[in-house]
Amino acid sequence: VPSTRIAVSGVGLVSALGSSAADTFAALIGGERGLSPISLFDPGDVRSRLVGEVRGLRPSDVAPRGRAEYSRTDAMAVAAAREATAQARLPGGARVGVALGGTTGGMFETEALLSSEEQRARVSAERAAELVSYPLSASLHRVAEVIGGVVRTRSICSACSGGAVALVQAAAWLARGEVDFVLAGGADGLCRLTVLGFNALGATDPQPCRPFDRSRAGLNLGEGAAVLVLETEESARKRGADVLAFLDGYAVGAEAHHITHPEPSGARAVQLMRSALERAELSPAELGYVNAHGTGTQQNDAMEARALLEVLGAGSSTWVSSCKAQLGHTLGAAGAIEAALTVLSIARASAPPTAGLTEPELPGLRHVLERGVAQPIDAALSSSFGFGGMSCVLAFSSSARRAPRALQRTVRVFVSSSALLEADEAPEKALDAERSRRFDRASAQAASGAERTRPAASAAETGLVLGTAFGNVERTMAFLARGRERGPRLVAPAEFPHLVPSAPAGNASIYAALSGPVFAVSELAQSGDAAFASACDLLELGVASQIVAGAIAPRDAIVDRVLGPLLVQPGGASERGEGAGFVLLSTSGNLESKPLSEVLARYAGPLVAGAGLDELGAPEAGVPSAVVLGATDAATRLELSRSRWAALPVIDLALAQQHHEALGAQALALAARKLESGELERALVLSGGGGSYAAALLGAIVRAEG
Amino acid sequence: MDLAEVRQNLKELLVTELNLEGKKPADIDDAAPLFGEGLGLDSLDALQLAMAIEERFGVAVPEGEAGREVFASVDAIARFLLGAGAPGAR
């Protein structure tokens, strides 16, 4: 039986304190701070100019020849990936997955290109290539291109916890045996949007921030990237790789409380820390170190200190610190950077300090002050809490600790309900006006879909994985235009939290009271398929037992005209439309809502003749079956025509409709509906483009008569 | 502007800036608390309202405890704006 213990065999890191993991860690332990006035752009009249900026970064130095359009975020991600793979001595010919968290992608470079009608007209005519940096998934594809051998990709946004969730996705791929190695991490560059946004929220401190201190007055923004190489323990042992630490536990969950404020009691944070410990078979007393989220804001640190005290106990000997006072808050990269630093704290037997902390607000925690402490650490936690209450806790152990019991279970994934939002539907009309008053079309689609598919009584144990390719570009550009024209003081504070790509997922989780794992995934036209795959992955990993998987594609004038061409599949529709699709997936047989169909098999990966579709089996004679196509290019349809499924009738959403990034989710919802009605007993749901495709075979649950 | 006019202006601002769907300016009580009970606004609304007041009336609402007093009700905001000689309330 192959071990599913997950080993970390390489770490790469780019931060305000250094261009490598070793430099960053040494500077952190020495108590250095990487904060300085921002030099990238003039932010205007803002409360704080102090940021953790990566100085001297030249994307053209990092990009392969002929790839001039790298964004800063792309460059940091690729640099971190190269460092991590070099340390891990990643062998050639391996099957590699890449999972990256982020929030702004190439925003810094493209906010100028997309800023005015005049600019946009010029871009669509001449400079479309530069916009390939805009989507959140851009950095992911850069890393995949540079590393090679990449068969799985996933771009994750859960505000400030995405970089940590990427490691959970990695664990799922490795547990399924779909890949030999995963490069998991996060990257986020500074940009006007986040500087103006956090300023408008009054969340930034003009002084170097002081997490957990009585006098704390906000956060300092930062930028950076971290990538960790993960593989199974067996793989590391076989090839004689040095294991830095093991990822033995993880927990992903949401608060369903408020789009910016954490739930003050910290109850959900406590549950998630305990759940990660339980999975790793660790007791709190065994923890040598906790790398806290510790942003320096009143609300996060009060909540988190309370939660830590409850988990660790007053007077605990576990060291606690936050690295954000030295690196700044790197948003979507933070969870990955802190995971990397937690791994290094185990590997180097020392814990970094919380710079600036002199007078802890709550007594009872053992904070590392001023400089790092040297001490063997056999087990450590890294916590990340994002906007919208989207949280993730990771537990790492040294090789001195025994492995937790490997999960040996056969998991069946069922579909219990579905919702398909058509192009002409107005999802906001179905929602409570008061509770949805800040929603845009994207959030209305997400909330409406979640509301229609969720199990009513057990919503709290249900997650939401939402495909979304671009975020709200129109609203983002309007926000930036106000900053430019009226100054930073007059941008709309209540708008900002809705501009993060994960905002629709967060809003829907709050609206529908979903407290399981909540995050967004971005994969251009395949965003719906990516959401379905990640939801199934998490269910099989046992991180949740019920998840709403879906995708949204709202109308957006800028996406339709300027970014839409990035979605066009050769041989598909050229006009972008809108719509959304959702299915409720679950693993348990005793569900509140009856399973209506089952995921019999699934495949996601490259288009290779003979692989993929044929791995799903073959149609059975006499069983009413059909193929339902989401977004597909001509190559995917050709592959279908050569497979054993070629003779089945085809329902082609991509031909029947305008293209959009939720077609895959709509195809799944449509298939689920036809299986539920008895019209079909088997449905092969297929999407694909750009050399990779996603396929799922769904089967009706046929109940014995009488 | 007199007190009644400033209050009316403020109520219109509240409804549009905070997307108070289904509410009309006339539904808002001059003396009712804006946050928590009453209109049920949260601190994100407070930030949005402070920005909108600064834009519309040309006066910055103080931060901290003094700001909380100003934001007690529509009436309290109107009196603050008139007392501060706000350009937008003249």
Chai-1 contact restraints between the chains, C-beta under 6 A:
chainA,res_idxA,chainB,res_idxB,connection_type,confidence,min_distance_angstrom,max_distance_angstrom,comment,restraint_id
A,T260,B,L44,contact,1.0,0.0,6.0,A-B,restraint_1
A,A433,B,E21,contact,1.0,0.0,6.0,A-B,restraint_2
A,A433,B,G22,contact,1.0,0.0,6.0,A-B,restraint_3
A,R437,B,N19,contact,1.0,0.0,6.0,A-B,restraint_4
A,R437,B,E21,contact,1.0,0.0,6.0,A-B,restraint_5
A,L490,B,E55,contact,1.0,0.0,6.0,A-B,restraint_6
A,P493,B,L47,contact,1.0,0.0,6.0,A-B,restraint_7
A,P493,B,Q48,contact,1.0,0.0,6.0,A-B,restraint_8
A,P493,B,M51,contact,1.0,0.0,6.0,A-B,restraint_9
A,A494,B,L44,contact,1.0,0.0,6.0,A-B,restraint_10
A,A494,B,Q48,contact,1.0,0.0,6.0,A-B,restraint_11
